[in-house]
Amino acid sequence: MARRFKFRLATLLRMRETLRDQCRAHLAEAYRADELLEQRMQQMGEQLELLKRECRLTVSPGVLKVDRVVEAQRFELSLRAQHRQLQLQRQAIAGEIERRRQLLLEANRQVRVLEQLRDRQAERHRHEEVQREIKQLDEVASVRFSLTEEAEP
């Protein structure tokens, strides 16, 4: 009778795989946050360009609208301050992305170590089963041979 292979650390392997999957999800969240900040910065850049075009039109020859120019400058300062704040947030997220990436690499390594151990143990188990079967077949052949020797005069 062949015994079935059972990996004794299967529960630990499942726990490590779960941890790895959580690390992967956390890293994806950080990438999404960075992407959202990047999109917001791009929108602000577009707003700044639009504001510059409007200012050029406002100061073109003709009637000068001082209130509109002052308002545009205030809005530009506000946009630039927000842009700097977003840059700082992206730098912080970049650090967090790197930290989460390292955690994922370590979790992947731990899972691979257990998978390799499981594979080696399964291979050893298969080898032992083959050796056990060979031994049983040798014993059966030996018994048959001795029975045929006794049966012959």
C-alpha positions as protocol buffer text, in pm:
chain_id: "A"
residue {
  index: 1
  type: MET
  ca { x: 0 y: 0 z: 0 }
}
residue {
  index: 2
  type: ALA
  ca { x: 142 y: 333 z: -105 }
}
residue {
  index: 3
  type: ARG
  ca { x: 118 y: 605 z: 154 }
}
residue {
  index: 4
  type: ARG
  ca { x: 9 y: 950 z: 46 }
}
residue {
  index: 5
  type: PHE
  ca { x: 256 y: 1236 z: 88 }
}
residue {
  index: 6
  type: LYS
  ca { x: 156 y: 1494 z: 345 }
}
residue {
  index: 7
  type: PHE
  ca { x: 360 y: 1813 z: 385 }
}
residue {
  index: 8
  type: ARG
  ca { x: 378 y: 1883 z: 756 }
}
residue {
  index: 9
  type: LEU
  ca { x: 427 y: 2256 z: 707 }
}
residue {
  index: 10
  type: ALA
  ca { x: 130 y: 2298 z: 470 }
}
residue {
  index: 11
  type: THR
  ca { x: -48 y: 2527 z: 716 }
}
residue {
  index: 12
  type: LEU
  ca { x: 258 y: 2748 z: 750 }
}
residue {
  index: 13
  type: LEU
  ca { x: 290 y: 2756 z: 370 }
}
residue {
  index: 14
  type: ARG
  ca { x: -73 y: 2868 z: 336 }
}
residue {
  index: 15
  type: MET
  ca { x: -17 y: 3138 z: 599 }
}
residue {
  index: 16
  type: ARG
  ca { x: 292 y: 3263 z: 416 }
}
residue {
  index: 17
  type: GLU
  ca { x: 104 y: 3263 z: 85 }
}
residue {
  index: 18
  type: THR
  ca { x: -175 y: 3466 z: 247 }
}
residue {
  index: 19
  type: LEU
  ca { x: 79 y: 3713 z: 384 }
}
residue {
  index: 20
  type: ARG
  ca { x: 241 y: 3738 z: 41 }
}
residue {
  index: 21
  type: ASP
  ca { x: -96 y: 3806 z: -120 }
}
residue {
  index: 22
  type: GLN
  ca { x: -167 y: 4077 z: 138 }
}
residue {
  index: 23
  type: CYS
  ca { x: 172 y: 4237 z: 72 }
}
residue {
  index: 24
  type: ARG
  ca { x: 96 y: 4229 z: -300 }
}
residue {
  index: 25
  type: ALA
  ca { x: -242 y: 4400 z: -241 }
}
residue {
  index: 26
  type: HIS
  ca { x: -84 y: 4667 z: -17 }
}
residue {
  index: 27
  type: LEU
  ca { x: 178 y: 4740 z: -281 }
}
residue {
  index: 28
  type: ALA
  ca { x: -95 y: 4772 z: -546 }
}
residue {
  index: 29
  type: GLU
  ca { x: -277 y: 5020 z: -319 }
}
residue {
  index: 30
  type: ALA
  ca { x: 35 y: 5232 z: -290 }
}
residue {
  index: 31
  type: TYR
  ca { x: 84 y: 5228 z: -667 }
}
residue {
  index: 32
  type: ARG
  ca { x: -279 y: 5336 z: -714 }
}
residue {
  index: 33
  type: ALA
  ca { x: -234 y: 5622 z: -467 }
}
residue {
  index: 34
  type: ASP
  ca { x: 78 y: 5735 z: -652 }
}
residue {
  index: 35
  type: GLU
  ca { x: -105 y: 5716 z: -984 }
}
residue {
  index: 36
  type: LEU
  ca { x: -390 y: 5930 z: -848 }
}
residue {
  index: 37
  type: LEU
  ca { x: -145 y: 6192 z: -724 }
}
residue {
  index: 38
  type: GLU
  ca { x: 31 y: 6191 z: -1058 }
}
residue {
  index: 39
  type: GLN
  ca { x: -300 y: 6245 z: -1237 }
}
residue {
  index: 40
  type: ARG
  ca { x: -387 y: 6530 z: -1001 }
}
residue {
  index: 41
  type: MET
  ca { x: -47 y: 6692 z: -1061 }
}
residue {
  index: 42
  type: GLN
  ca { x: -101 y: 6661 z: -1435 }
}
residue {
  index: 43
  type: GLN
  ca { x: -441 y: 6829 z: -1402 }
}
residue {
  index: 44
  type: MET
  ca { x: -283 y: 7111 z: -1204 }
}
residue {
  index: 45
  type: GLY
  ca { x: -19 y: 7153 z: -1472 }
}
residue {
  index: 46
  type: GLU
  ca { x: -292 y: 7181 z: -1732 }
}
residue {
  index: 47
  type: GLN
  ca { x: -475 y: 7436 z: -1516 }
}
residue {
  index: 48
  type: LEU
  ca { x: -155 y: 7639 z: -1484 }
}
residue {
  index: 49
  type: GLU
  ca { x: -107 y: 7638 z: -1860 }
}
residue {
  index: 50
  type: LEU
  ca { x: -466 y: 7749 z: -1913 }
}
residue {
  index: 51
  type: LEU
  ca { x: -423 y: 8024 z: -1653 }
}
residue {
  index: 52
  type: LYS
  ca { x: -105 y: 8148 z: -1826 }
}
residue {
  index: 53
  type: ARG
  ca { x: -288 y: 8167 z: -2158 }
}
residue {
  index: 54
  type: GLU
  ca { x: -572 y: 8362 z: -1997 }
}
residue {
  index: 55
  type: CYS
  ca { x: -325 y: 8603 z: -1835 }
}
residue {
  index: 56
  type: ARG
  ca { x: -155 y: 8667 z: -2168 }
}
residue {
  index: 57
  type: LEU
  ca { x: -491 y: 8751 z: -2318 }
}
residue {
  index: 58
  type: THR
  ca { x: -579 y: 8972 z: -2020 }
}
residue {
  index: 59
  type: VAL
  ca { x: -262 y: 9182 z: -2052 }
}
residue {
  index: 60
  type: SER
  ca { x: -285 y: 9213 z: -2430 }
}
residue {
  index: 61
  type: PRO
  ca { x: -321 y: 9563 z: -2574 }
}
residue {
  index: 62
  type: GLY
  ca { x: -645 y: 9727 z: -2483 }
}
residue {
  index: 63
  type: VAL
  ca { x: -821 y: 9759 z: -2152 }
}
residue {
  index: 64
  type: LEU
  ca { x: -622 y: 9612 z: -1861 }
}
residue {
  index: 65
  type: LYS
  ca { x: -833 y: 9424 z: -1609 }
}
residue {
  index: 66
  type: VAL
  ca { x: -620 y: 9457 z: -1295 }
}
residue {
  index: 67
  type: ASP
  ca { x: -861 y: 9265 z: -1074 }
}
residue {
  index: 68
  type: ARG
  ca { x: -852 y: 8972 z: -1314 }
}
residue {
  index: 69
  type: VAL
  ca { x: -469 y: 8975 z: -1322 }
}
residue {
  index: 70
  type: VAL
  ca { x: -446 y: 8983 z: -941 }
}
residue {
  index: 71
  type: GLU
  ca { x: -702 y: 8706 z: -913 }
}
residue {
  index: 72
  type: ALA
  ca { x: -511 y: 8495 z: -1166 }
}
residue {
  index: 73
  type: GLN
  ca { x: -184 y: 8547 z: -977 }
}
residue {
  index: 74
  type: ARG
  ca { x: -345 y: 8438 z: -650 }
}
residue {
  index: 75
  type: PHE
  ca { x: -490 y: 8132 z: -820 }
}
residue {
  index: 76
  type: GLU
  ca { x: -150 y: 8052 z: -972 }
}
residue {
  index: 77
  type: LEU
  ca { x: 18 y: 8076 z: -629 }
}
residue {
  index: 78
  type: SER
  ca { x: -249 y: 7849 z: -485 }
}
residue {
  index: 79
  type: LEU
  ca { x: -201 y: 7594 z: -765 }
}
residue {
  index: 80
  type: ARG
  ca { x: 177 y: 7601 z: -725 }
}
residue {
  index: 81
  type: ALA
  ca { x: 146 y: 7547 z: -348 }
}
residue {
  index: 82
  type: GLN
  ca { x: -88 y: 7254 z: -407 }
}
residue {
  index: 83
  type: HIS
  ca { x: 150 y: 7117 z: -669 }
}
residue {
  index: 84
  type: ARG
  ca { x: 442 y: 7131 z: -422 }
}
residue {
  index: 85
  type: GLN
  ca { x: 227 y: 6957 z: -160 }
}
residue {
  index: 86
  type: LEU
  ca { x: 144 y: 6681 z: -407 }
}
residue {
  index: 87
  type: GLN
  ca { x: 514 y: 6643 z: -490 }
}
residue {
  index: 88
  type: LEU
  ca { x: 589 y: 6595 z: -120 }
}
residue {
  index: 89
  type: GLN
  ca { x: 311 y: 6339 z: -94 }
}
residue {
  index: 90
  type: ARG
  ca { x: 445 y: 6153 z: -395 }
}
residue {
  index: 91
  type: GLN
  ca { x: 791 y: 6144 z: -237 }
}
residue {
  index: 92
  type: ALA
  ca { x: 640 y: 5996 z: 79 }
}
residue {
  index: 93
  type: ILE
  ca { x: 446 y: 5743 z: -125 }
}
residue {
  index: 94
  type: ALA
  ca { x: 761 y: 5651 z: -318 }
}
residue {
  index: 95
  type: GLY
  ca { x: 923 y: 5561 z: 14 }
}
residue {
  index: 96
  type: GLU
  ca { x: 617 y: 5361 z: 113 }
}
residue {
  index: 97
  type: ILE
  ca { x: 614 y: 5184 z: -224 }
}
residue {
  index: 98
  type: GLU
  ca { x: 977 y: 5083 z: -174 }
}
residue {
  index: 99
  type: ARG
  ca { x: 906 y: 4959 z: 179 }
}
residue {
  index: 100
  type: ARG
  ca { x: 607 y: 4755 z: 60 }
}
residue {
  index: 101
  type: ARG
  ca { x: 805 y: 4623 z: -235 }
}
residue {
  index: 102
  type: GLN
  ca { x: 1075 y: 4497 z: 2 }
}
residue {
  index: 103
  type: LEU
  ca { x: 809 y: 4331 z: 221 }
}
residue {
  index: 104
  type: LEU
  ca { x: 665 y: 4158 z: -86 }
}
residue {
  index: 105
  type: LEU
  ca { x: 1010 y: 4037 z: -194 }
}
residue {
  index: 106
  type: GLU
  ca { x: 1069 y: 3890 z: 152 }
}
residue {
  index: 107
  type: ALA
  ca { x: 725 y: 3727 z: 158 }
}
residue {
  index: 108
  type: ASN
  ca { x: 790 y: 3577 z: -187 }
}
residue {
  index: 109
  type: ARG
  ca { x: 1125 y: 3444 z: -67 }
}
residue {
  index: 110
  type: GLN
  ca { x: 967 y: 3281 z: 238 }
}
residue {
  index: 111
  type: VAL
  ca { x: 701 y: 3113 z: 25 }
}
residue {
  index: 112
  type: ARG
  ca { x: 963 y: 2988 z: -224 }
}
residue {
  index: 113
  type: VAL
  ca { x: 1172 y: 2838 z: 58 }
}
residue {
  index: 114
  type: LEU
  ca { x: 873 y: 2641 z: 187 }
}
residue {
  index: 115
  type: GLU
  ca { x: 772 y: 2534 z: -164 }
}
residue {
  index: 116
  type: GLN
  ca { x: 1124 y: 2406 z: -231 }
}
residue {
  index: 117
  type: LEU
  ca { x: 1122 y: 2219 z: 100 }
}
residue {
  index: 118
  type: ARG
  ca { x: 783 y: 2066 z: 13 }
}
residue {
  index: 119
  type: ASP
  ca { x: 908 y: 1962 z: -331 }
}
residue {
  index: 120
  type: ARG
  ca { x: 1222 y: 1801 z: -189 }
}
residue {
  index: 121
  type: GLN
  ca { x: 1021 y: 1613 z: 73 }
}
residue {
  index: 122
  type: ALA
  ca { x: 768 y: 1498 z: -187 }
}
residue {
  index: 123
  type: GLU
  ca { x: 1050 y: 1372 z: -410 }
}
residue {
  index: 124
  type: ARG
  ca { x: 1209 y: 1190 z: -116 }
}
residue {
  index: 125
  type: HIS
  ca { x: 870 y: 1036 z: -33 }
}
residue {
  index: 126
  type: ARG
  ca { x: 826 y: 918 z: -394 }
}
residue {
  index: 127
  type: HIS
  ca { x: 1173 y: 766 z: -389 }
}
residue {
  index: 128
  type: GLU
  ca { x: 1103 y: 583 z: -61 }
}
residue {
  index: 129
  type: GLU
  ca { x: 773 y: 453 z: -199 }
}
residue {
  index: 130
  type: VAL
  ca { x: 947 y: 319 z: -509 }
}
residue {
  index: 131
  type: GLN
  ca { x: 1212 y: 151 z: -291 }
}
residue {
  index: 132
  type: ARG
  ca { x: 939 y: -1 z: -72 }
}
residue {
  index: 133
  type: GLU
  ca { x: 757 y: -138 z: -378 }
}
residue {
  index: 134
  type: ILE
  ca { x: 1080 y: -284 z: -516 }
}
residue {
  index: 135
  type: LYS
  ca { x: 1145 y: -454 z: -182 }
}
residue {
  index: 136
  type: GLN
  ca { x: 792 y: -599 z: -177 }
}
residue {
  index: 137
  type: LEU
  ca { x: 827 y: -726 z: -534 }
}
residue {
  index: 138
  type: ASP
  ca { x: 1164 y: -882 z: -446 }
}
residue {
  index: 139
  type: GLU
  ca { x: 1005 y: -1059 z: -148 }
}
residue {
  index: 140
  type: VAL
  ca { x: 716 y: -1189 z: -362 }
}
residue {
  index: 141
  type: ALA
  ca { x: 961 y: -1311 z: -627 }
}
residue {
  index: 142
  type: SER
  ca { x: 1174 y: -1476 z: -359 }
}
residue {
  index: 143
  type: VAL
  ca { x: 876 y: -1654 z: -209 }
}
residue {
  index: 144
  type: ARG
  ca { x: 759 y: -1774 z: -552 }
}
residue {
  index: 145
  type: PHE
  ca { x: 1106 y: -1896 z: -636 }
}
residue {
  index: 146
  type: SER
  ca { x: 1135 y: -2088 z: -311 }
}
residue {
  index: 147
  type: LEU
  ca { x: 788 y: -2241 z: -365 }
}
residue {
  index: 148
  type: THR
  ca { x: 879 y: -2355 z: -713 }
}
residue {
  index: 149
  type: GLU
  ca { x: 1206 y: -2501 z: -585 }
}
residue {
  index: 150
  type: GLU
  ca { x: 1021 y: -2701 z: -317 }
}
residue {
  index: 151
  type: ALA
  ca { x: 760 y: -2820 z: -567 }
}
residue {
  index: 152
  type: GLU
  ca { x: 1023 y: -2966 z: -804 }
}
residue {
  index: 153
  type: PRO
  ca { x: 1175 y: -3304 z: -704 }
}
